[in-house]
Amino acid sequence: MVEFVRNGAYLKCSAIHAATGTEASAVGPVNERAHLERIAIGKLRRVLAGATAQHVVARGWKA
């Protein structure tokens, strides 16, 4: 499930895995809806795959 919430010039996109309730989100400009959705879904996939913050930082990615 994907949910969008607008707050002024910003849009928050939350991707939620229905079976586990796990959620990942991305925030950015309102006009980047599709980009925010891709980011949130990608973050959720990484979380569900078991990527930990240590792995993310060790690879040079920002958590």
PDB file of N, CA, C and O in Angstrom, chain B, residues numbered from 101:
ATOM      1  N   MET B 101       0.849  -1.159   0.000  1.00  0.00           N
ATOM      2  CA  MET B 101       0.000   0.000   0.000  1.00  0.00           C
ATOM      3  C   MET B 101       0.906   1.237   0.000  1.00  0.00           C
ATOM      4  O   MET B 101       1.936   1.253   0.674  1.00  0.00           O
ATOM      5  N   VAL B 102       0.532   2.242  -0.736  1.00  0.00           N
ATOM      6  CA  VAL B 102       1.276   3.493  -0.812  1.00  0.00           C
ATOM      7  C   VAL B 102       0.335   4.623  -0.428  1.00  0.00           C
ATOM      8  O   VAL B 102      -0.804   4.685  -0.890  1.00  0.00           O
ATOM      9  N   GLU B 103       0.829   5.522   0.428  1.00  0.00           N
ATOM     10  CA  GLU B 103       0.006   6.624   0.913  1.00  0.00           C
ATOM     11  C   GLU B 103       0.761   7.932   0.722  1.00  0.00           C
ATOM     12  O   GLU B 103       1.967   7.992   0.961  1.00  0.00           O
ATOM     13  N   PHE B 104       0.063   8.976   0.295  1.00  0.00           N
ATOM     14  CA  PHE B 104       0.662  10.296   0.112  1.00  0.00           C
ATOM     15  C   PHE B 104      -0.018  11.288   1.039  1.00  0.00           C
ATOM     16  O   PHE B 104      -1.242  11.293   1.169  1.00  0.00           O
ATOM     17  N   VAL B 105       0.794  12.142   1.694  1.00  0.00           N
ATOM     18  CA  VAL B 105       0.266  13.198   2.546  1.00  0.00           C
ATOM     19  C   VAL B 105       0.984  14.485   2.183  1.00  0.00           C
ATOM     20  O   VAL B 105       2.213  14.555   2.211  1.00  0.00           O
ATOM     21  N   ARG B 106       0.203  15.502   1.840  1.00  0.00           N
ATOM     22  CA  ARG B 106       0.788  16.789   1.460  1.00  0.00           C
ATOM     23  C   ARG B 106       0.799  17.731   2.654  1.00  0.00           C
ATOM     24  O   ARG B 106      -0.164  17.806   3.418  1.00  0.00           O
ATOM     25  N   ASN B 107       1.917  18.453   2.797  1.00  0.00           N
ATOM     26  CA  ASN B 107       2.050  19.468   3.831  1.00  0.00           C
ATOM     27  C   ASN B 107       2.715  20.678   3.178  1.00  0.00           C
ATOM     28  O   ASN B 107       3.942  20.769   3.127  1.00  0.00           O
ATOM     29  N   GLY B 108       1.907  21.592   2.686  1.00  0.00           N
ATOM     30  CA  GLY B 108       2.430  22.769   2.001  1.00  0.00           C
ATOM     31  C   GLY B 108       3.114  22.385   0.702  1.00  0.00           C
ATOM     32  O   GLY B 108       2.506  21.770  -0.174  1.00  0.00           O
ATOM     33  N   ALA B 109       4.394  22.753   0.582  1.00  0.00           N
ATOM     34  CA  ALA B 109       5.156  22.479  -0.635  1.00  0.00           C
ATOM     35  C   ALA B 109       5.787  21.091  -0.618  1.00  0.00           C
ATOM     36  O   ALA B 109       6.464  20.705  -1.571  1.00  0.00           O
ATOM     37  N   TYR B 110       5.570  20.337   0.463  1.00  0.00           N
ATOM     38  CA  TYR B 110       6.196  19.021   0.611  1.00  0.00           C
ATOM     39  C   TYR B 110       5.179  17.899   0.551  1.00  0.00           C
ATOM     40  O   TYR B 110       4.011  18.073   0.899  1.00  0.00           O
ATOM     41  N   LEU B 111       5.646  16.745   0.104  1.00  0.00           N
ATOM     42  CA  LEU B 111       4.816  15.559  -0.005  1.00  0.00           C
ATOM     43  C   LEU B 111       5.538  14.409   0.674  1.00  0.00           C
ATOM     44  O   LEU B 111       6.722  14.179   0.430  1.00  0.00           O
ATOM     45  N   LYS B 112       4.822  13.689   1.525  1.00  0.00           N
ATOM     46  CA  LYS B 112       5.387  12.500   2.168  1.00  0.00           C
ATOM     47  C   LYS B 112       4.730  11.281   1.547  1.00  0.00           C
ATOM     48  O   LYS B 112       3.505  11.175   1.489  1.00  0.00           O
ATOM     49  N   CYS B 113       5.570  10.363   1.083  1.00  0.00           N
ATOM     50  CA  CYS B 113       5.087   9.116   0.512  1.00  0.00           C
ATOM     51  C   CYS B 113       5.484   7.994   1.459  1.00  0.00           C
ATOM     52  O   CYS B 113       6.666   7.827   1.760  1.00  0.00           O
ATOM     53  N   SER B 114       4.510   7.224   1.931  1.00  0.00           N
ATOM     54  CA  SER B 114       4.768   6.086   2.810  1.00  0.00           C
ATOM     55  C   SER B 114       4.386   4.812   2.074  1.00  0.00           C
ATOM     56  O   SER B 114       3.284   4.694   1.539  1.00  0.00           O
ATOM     57  N   ALA B 115       5.312   3.861   2.055  1.00  0.00           N
ATOM     58  CA  ALA B 115       5.047   2.535   1.485  1.00  0.00           C
ATOM     59  C   ALA B 115       4.911   1.574   2.661  1.00  0.00           C
ATOM     60  O   ALA B 115       5.803   1.499   3.507  1.00  0.00           O
ATOM     61  N   ILE B 116       3.804   0.839   2.721  1.00  0.00           N
ATOM     62  CA  ILE B 116       3.511  -0.029   3.852  1.00  0.00           C
ATOM     63  C   ILE B 116       3.304  -1.456   3.370  1.00  0.00           C
ATOM     64  O   ILE B 116       2.529  -1.706   2.447  1.00  0.00           O
ATOM     65  N   HIS B 117       4.008  -2.391   4.007  1.00  0.00           N
ATOM     66  CA  HIS B 117       3.843  -3.814   3.700  1.00  0.00           C
ATOM     67  C   HIS B 117       2.666  -4.306   4.538  1.00  0.00           C
ATOM     68  O   HIS B 117       2.762  -4.371   5.764  1.00  0.00           O
ATOM     69  N   ALA B 118       1.578  -4.648   3.897  1.00  0.00           N
ATOM     70  CA  ALA B 118       0.335  -4.975   4.592  1.00  0.00           C
ATOM     71  C   ALA B 118       0.470  -6.165   5.541  1.00  0.00           C
ATOM     72  O   ALA B 118      -0.114  -6.152   6.624  1.00  0.00           O
ATOM     73  N   ALA B 119       1.210  -7.168   5.164  1.00  0.00           N
ATOM     74  CA  ALA B 119       1.315  -8.384   5.982  1.00  0.00           C
ATOM     75  C   ALA B 119       2.079  -8.155   7.283  1.00  0.00           C
ATOM     76  O   ALA B 119       1.770  -8.779   8.298  1.00  0.00           O
ATOM     77  N   THR B 120       3.077  -7.265   7.263  1.00  0.00           N
ATOM     78  CA  THR B 120       3.909  -7.066   8.451  1.00  0.00           C
ATOM     79  C   THR B 120       3.707  -5.714   9.118  1.00  0.00           C
ATOM     80  O   THR B 120       4.090  -5.530  10.274  1.00  0.00           O
ATOM     81  N   GLY B 121       3.112  -4.769   8.405  1.00  0.00           N
ATOM     82  CA  GLY B 121       2.951  -3.420   8.939  1.00  0.00           C
ATOM     83  C   GLY B 121       4.224  -2.599   8.868  1.00  0.00           C
ATOM     84  O   GLY B 121       4.276  -1.492   9.404  1.00  0.00           O
ATOM     85  N   THR B 122       5.249  -3.124   8.217  1.00  0.00           N
ATOM     86  CA  THR B 122       6.514  -2.407   8.062  1.00  0.00           C
ATOM     87  C   THR B 122       6.298  -1.219   7.130  1.00  0.00           C
ATOM     88  O   THR B 122       5.626  -1.336   6.106  1.00  0.00           O
ATOM     89  N   GLU B 123       6.877  -0.068   7.497  1.00  0.00           N
ATOM     90  CA  GLU B 123       6.672   1.155   6.725  1.00  0.00           C
ATOM     91  C   GLU B 123       8.002   1.835   6.420  1.00  0.00           C
ATOM     92  O   GLU B 123       8.913   1.848   7.248  1.00  0.00           O
ATOM     93  N   ALA B 124       8.096   2.394   5.230  1.00  0.00           N
ATOM     94  CA  ALA B 124       9.236   3.221   4.841  1.00  0.00           C
ATOM     95  C   ALA B 124       8.668   4.449   4.146  1.00  0.00           C
ATOM     96  O   ALA B 124       7.650   4.364   3.459  1.00  0.00           O
ATOM     97  N   SER B 125       9.325   5.588   4.323  1.00  0.00           N
ATOM     98  CA  SER B 125       8.784   6.801   3.727  1.00  0.00           C
ATOM     99  C   SER B 125       9.878   7.661   3.116  1.00  0.00           C
ATOM    100  O   SER B 125      11.066   7.502   3.398  1.00  0.00           O
ATOM    101  N   ALA B 126       9.429   8.578   2.267  1.00  0.00           N
ATOM    102  CA  ALA B 126      10.301   9.548   1.620  1.00  0.00           C
ATOM    103  C   ALA B 126       9.559  10.880   1.577  1.00  0.00           C
ATOM    104  O   ALA B 126       8.343  10.912   1.388  1.00  0.00           O
ATOM    105  N   VAL B 127      10.285  11.967   1.749  1.00  0.00           N
ATOM    106  CA  VAL B 127       9.696  13.308   1.741  1.00  0.00           C
ATOM    107  C   VAL B 127      10.430  14.151   0.711  1.00  0.00           C
ATOM    108  O   VAL B 127      11.655  14.095   0.602  1.00  0.00           O
ATOM    109  N   GLY B 128       9.659  14.939  -0.047  1.00  0.00           N
ATOM    110  CA  GLY B 128      10.255  15.806  -1.045  1.00  0.00           C
ATOM    111  C   GLY B 128       9.241  16.785  -1.599  1.00  0.00           C
ATOM    112  O   GLY B 128       8.150  16.930  -1.046  1.00  0.00           O
ATOM    113  N   PRO B 129       9.588  17.460  -2.686  1.00  0.00           N
ATOM    114  CA  PRO B 129       8.684  18.436  -3.291  1.00  0.00           C
ATOM    115  C   PRO B 129       7.420  17.784  -3.851  1.00  0.00           C
ATOM    116  O   PRO B 129       7.441  16.637  -4.297  1.00  0.00           O
ATOM    117  N   VAL B 130       6.338  18.527  -3.819  1.00  0.00           N
ATOM    118  CA  VAL B 130       5.040  18.025  -4.290  1.00  0.00           C
ATOM    119  C   VAL B 130       5.107  17.552  -5.740  1.00  0.00           C
ATOM    120  O   VAL B 130       4.436  16.583  -6.096  1.00  0.00           O
ATOM    121  N   ASN B 131       5.891  18.206  -6.575  1.00  0.00           N
ATOM    122  CA  ASN B 131       5.915  17.866  -8.004  1.00  0.00           C
ATOM    123  C   ASN B 131       6.767  16.630  -8.318  1.00  0.00           C
ATOM    124  O   ASN B 131       6.956  16.312  -9.492  1.00  0.00           O
ATOM    125  N   GLU B 132       7.284  15.929  -7.310  1.00  0.00           N
ATOM    126  CA  GLU B 132       8.106  14.730  -7.518  1.00  0.00           C
ATOM    127  C   GLU B 132       7.410  13.472  -7.012  1.00  0.00           C
ATOM    128  O   GLU B 132       8.059  12.590  -6.450  1.00  0.00           O
ATOM    129  N   ARG B 133       6.108  13.383  -7.205  1.00  0.00           N
ATOM    130  CA  ARG B 133       5.303  12.284  -6.672  1.00  0.00           C
ATOM    131  C   ARG B 133       5.826  10.904  -7.092  1.00  0.00           C
ATOM    132  O   ARG B 133       6.018  10.038  -6.238  1.00  0.00           O
ATOM    133  N   ALA B 134       6.055  10.691  -8.376  1.00  0.00           N
ATOM    134  CA  ALA B 134       6.504   9.379  -8.868  1.00  0.00           C
ATOM    135  C   ALA B 134       7.886   9.038  -8.312  1.00  0.00           C
ATOM    136  O   ALA B 134       8.147   7.888  -7.960  1.00  0.00           O
ATOM    137  N   HIS B 135       8.765  10.030  -8.232  1.00  0.00           N
ATOM    138  CA  HIS B 135      10.114   9.817  -7.706  1.00  0.00           C
ATOM    139  C   HIS B 135      10.054   9.415  -6.227  1.00  0.00           C
ATOM    140  O   HIS B 135      10.752   8.494  -5.802  1.00  0.00           O
ATOM    141  N   LEU B 136       9.227  10.103  -5.454  1.00  0.00           N
ATOM    142  CA  LEU B 136       9.083   9.780  -4.032  1.00  0.00           C
ATOM    143  C   LEU B 136       8.514   8.375  -3.839  1.00  0.00           C
ATOM    144  O   LEU B 136       8.915   7.655  -2.924  1.00  0.00           O
ATOM    145  N   GLU B 137       7.593   7.998  -4.694  1.00  0.00           N
ATOM    146  CA  GLU B 137       7.007   6.655  -4.607  1.00  0.00           C
ATOM    147  C   GLU B 137       8.083   5.593  -4.865  1.00  0.00           C
ATOM    148  O   GLU B 137       8.158   4.600  -4.142  1.00  0.00           O
ATOM    149  N   ARG B 138       8.908   5.798  -5.887  1.00  0.00           N
ATOM    150  CA  ARG B 138       9.993   4.842  -6.174  1.00  0.00           C
ATOM    151  C   ARG B 138      10.968   4.739  -5.007  1.00  0.00           C
ATOM    152  O   ARG B 138      11.409   3.644  -4.658  1.00  0.00           O
ATOM    153  N   ILE B 139      11.303   5.868  -4.408  1.00  0.00           N
ATOM    154  CA  ILE B 139      12.229   5.870  -3.276  1.00  0.00           C
ATOM    155  C   ILE B 139      11.632   5.111  -2.091  1.00  0.00           C
ATOM    156  O   ILE B 139      12.295   4.258  -1.502  1.00  0.00           O
ATOM    157  N   ALA B 140      10.388   5.416  -1.743  1.00  0.00           N
ATOM    158  CA  ALA B 140       9.748   4.780  -0.592  1.00  0.00           C
ATOM    159  C   ALA B 140       9.621   3.269  -0.793  1.00  0.00           C
ATOM    160  O   ALA B 140       9.864   2.499   0.136  1.00  0.00           O
ATOM    161  N   ILE B 141       9.244   2.847  -1.988  1.00  0.00           N
ATOM    162  CA  ILE B 141       9.113   1.408  -2.268  1.00  0.00           C
ATOM    163  C   ILE B 141      10.488   0.741  -2.226  1.00  0.00           C
ATOM    164  O   ILE B 141      10.614  -0.367  -1.705  1.00  0.00           O
ATOM    165  N   GLY B 142      11.505   1.385  -2.758  1.00  0.00           N
ATOM    166  CA  GLY B 142      12.860   0.845  -2.706  1.00  0.00           C
ATOM    167  C   GLY B 142      13.358   0.696  -1.281  1.00  0.00           C
ATOM    168  O   GLY B 142      13.981  -0.308  -0.935  1.00  0.00           O
ATOM    169  N   LYS B 143      13.078   1.710  -0.443  1.00  0.00           N
ATOM    170  CA  LYS B 143      13.476   1.628   0.958  1.00  0.00           C
ATOM    171  C   LYS B 143      12.753   0.478   1.654  1.00  0.00           C
ATOM    172  O   LYS B 143      13.355  -0.248   2.445  1.00  0.00           O
ATOM    173  N   LEU B 144      11.474   0.314   1.364  1.00  0.00           N
ATOM    174  CA  LEU B 144      10.710  -0.772   1.969  1.00  0.00           C
ATOM    175  C   LEU B 144      11.260  -2.126   1.542  1.00  0.00           C
ATOM    176  O   LEU B 144      11.371  -3.033   2.366  1.00  0.00           O
ATOM    177  N   ARG B 145      11.599  -2.271   0.288  1.00  0.00           N
ATOM    178  CA  ARG B 145      12.175  -3.537  -0.191  1.00  0.00           C
ATOM    179  C   ARG B 145      13.483  -3.854   0.524  1.00  0.00           C
ATOM    180  O   ARG B 145      13.728  -5.002   0.894  1.00  0.00           O
ATOM    181  N   ARG B 146      14.327  -2.832   0.720  1.00  0.00           N
ATOM    182  CA  ARG B 146      15.592  -3.047   1.434  1.00  0.00           C
ATOM    183  C   ARG B 146      15.347  -3.473   2.874  1.00  0.00           C
ATOM    184  O   ARG B 146      16.017  -4.373   3.382  1.00  0.00           O
ATOM    185  N   VAL B 147      14.389  -2.829   3.531  1.00  0.00           N
ATOM    186  CA  VAL B 147      14.075  -3.185   4.917  1.00  0.00           C
ATOM    187  C   VAL B 147      13.572  -4.626   4.990  1.00  0.00           C
ATOM    188  O   VAL B 147      13.988  -5.392   5.858  1.00  0.00           O
ATOM    189  N   LEU B 148      12.686  -4.982   4.083  1.00  0.00           N
ATOM    190  CA  LEU B 148      12.124  -6.330   4.091  1.00  0.00           C
ATOM    191  C   LEU B 148      13.173  -7.381   3.726  1.00  0.00           C
ATOM    192  O   LEU B 148      13.059  -8.535   4.138  1.00  0.00           O
ATOM    193  N   ALA B 149      14.178  -6.997   2.969  1.00  0.00           N
ATOM    194  CA  ALA B 149      15.241  -7.924   2.597  1.00  0.00           C
ATOM    195  C   ALA B 149      16.239  -8.120   3.737  1.00  0.00           C
ATOM    196  O   ALA B 149      17.121  -8.975   3.652  1.00  0.00           O
ATOM    197  N   GLY B 150      16.102  -7.343   4.783  1.00  0.00           N
ATOM    198  CA  GLY B 150      16.955  -7.512   5.940  1.00  0.00           C
ATOM    199  C   GLY B 150      18.159  -6.598   5.979  1.00  0.00           C
ATOM    200  O   GLY B 150      19.076  -6.820   6.769  1.00  0.00           O
ATOM    201  N   ALA B 151      18.176  -5.575   5.142  1.00  0.00           N
ATOM    202  CA  ALA B 151      19.291  -4.623   5.159  1.00  0.00           C
ATOM    203  C   ALA B 151      19.248  -3.843   6.472  1.00  0.00           C
ATOM    204  O   ALA B 151      18.222  -3.252   6.808  1.00  0.00           O
ATOM    205  N   THR B 152      20.347  -3.839   7.208  1.00  0.00           N
ATOM    206  CA  THR B 152      20.414  -3.087   8.459  1.00  0.00           C
ATOM    207  C   THR B 152      21.082  -1.751   8.212  1.00  0.00           C
ATOM    208  O   THR B 152      21.712  -1.541   7.176  1.00  0.00           O
ATOM    209  N   ALA B 153      20.944  -0.866   9.154  1.00  0.00           N
ATOM    210  CA  ALA B 153      21.563   0.456   9.026  1.00  0.00           C
ATOM    211  C   ALA B 153      23.078   0.325   8.914  1.00  0.00           C
ATOM    212  O   ALA B 153      23.711   1.128   8.229  1.00  0.00           O
ATOM    213  N   GLN B 154      23.674  -0.671   9.573  1.00  0.00           N
ATOM    214  CA  GLN B 154      25.119  -0.844   9.491  1.00  0.00           C
ATOM    215  C   GLN B 154      25.542  -1.208   8.076  1.00  0.00           C
ATOM    216  O   GLN B 154      26.559  -0.708   7.598  1.00  0.00           O
ATOM    217  N   HIS B 155      24.793  -2.062   7.397  1.00  0.00           N
ATOM    218  CA  HIS B 155      25.120  -2.416   6.021  1.00  0.00           C
ATOM    219  C   HIS B 155      25.005  -1.201   5.116  1.00  0.00           C
ATOM    220  O   HIS B 155      25.838  -0.981   4.237  1.00  0.00           O
ATOM    221  N   VAL B 156      23.974  -0.426   5.341  1.00  0.00           N
ATOM    222  CA  VAL B 156      23.747   0.750   4.507  1.00  0.00           C
ATOM    223  C   VAL B 156      24.889   1.738   4.684  1.00  0.00           C
ATOM    224  O   VAL B 156      25.412   2.250   3.695  1.00  0.00           O
ATOM    225  N   VAL B 157      25.289   2.016   5.916  1.00  0.00           N
ATOM    226  CA  VAL B 157      26.367   2.965   6.179  1.00  0.00           C
ATOM    227  C   VAL B 157      27.695   2.411   5.677  1.00  0.00           C
ATOM    228  O   VAL B 157      28.504   3.154   5.122  1.00  0.00           O
ATOM    229  N   ALA B 158      27.928   1.119   5.865  1.00  0.00           N
ATOM    230  CA  ALA B 158      29.180   0.496   5.434  1.00  0.00           C
ATOM    231  C   ALA B 158      29.372   0.591   3.924  1.00  0.00           C
ATOM    232  O   ALA B 158      30.503   0.636   3.442  1.00  0.00           O
ATOM    233  N   ARG B 159      28.287   0.619   3.191  1.00  0.00           N
ATOM    234  CA  ARG B 159      28.379   0.708   1.728  1.00  0.00           C
ATOM    235  C   ARG B 159      28.415   2.160   1.244  1.00  0.00           C
ATOM    236  O   ARG B 159      28.498   2.420   0.044  1.00  0.00           O
ATOM    237  N   GLY B 160      28.354   3.091   2.178  1.00  0.00           N
ATOM    238  CA  GLY B 160      28.414   4.494   1.807  1.00  0.00           C
ATOM    239  C   GLY B 160      27.069   5.108   1.461  1.00  0.00           C
ATOM    240  O   GLY B 160      27.012   6.235   0.969  1.00  0.00           O
ATOM    241  N   TRP B 161      25.983   4.382   1.712  1.00  0.00           N
ATOM    242  CA  TRP B 161      24.648   4.919   1.453  1.00  0.00           C
ATOM    243  C   TRP B 161      24.160   5.626   2.690  1.00  0.00           C
ATOM    244  O   TRP B 161      24.568   5.301   3.805  1.00  0.00           O
ATOM    245  N   LYS B 162      23.295   6.585   2.498  1.00  0.00           N
ATOM    246  CA  LYS B 162      22.695   7.279   3.650  1.00  0.00           C
ATOM    247  C   LYS B 162      21.456   6.516   4.075  1.00  0.00           C
ATOM    248  O   LYS B 162      20.642   6.118   3.242  1.00  0.00           O
ATOM    249  N   ALA B 163      21.319   6.317   5.362  1.00  0.00           N
ATOM    250  CA  ALA B 163      20.168   5.583   5.907  1.00  0.00           C
ATOM    251  C   ALA B 163      18.942   6.468   5.904  1.00  0.00           C
ATOM    252  O   ALA B 163      17.868   6.037   6.323  1.00  0.00           O
TER     253      ALA B 163
END
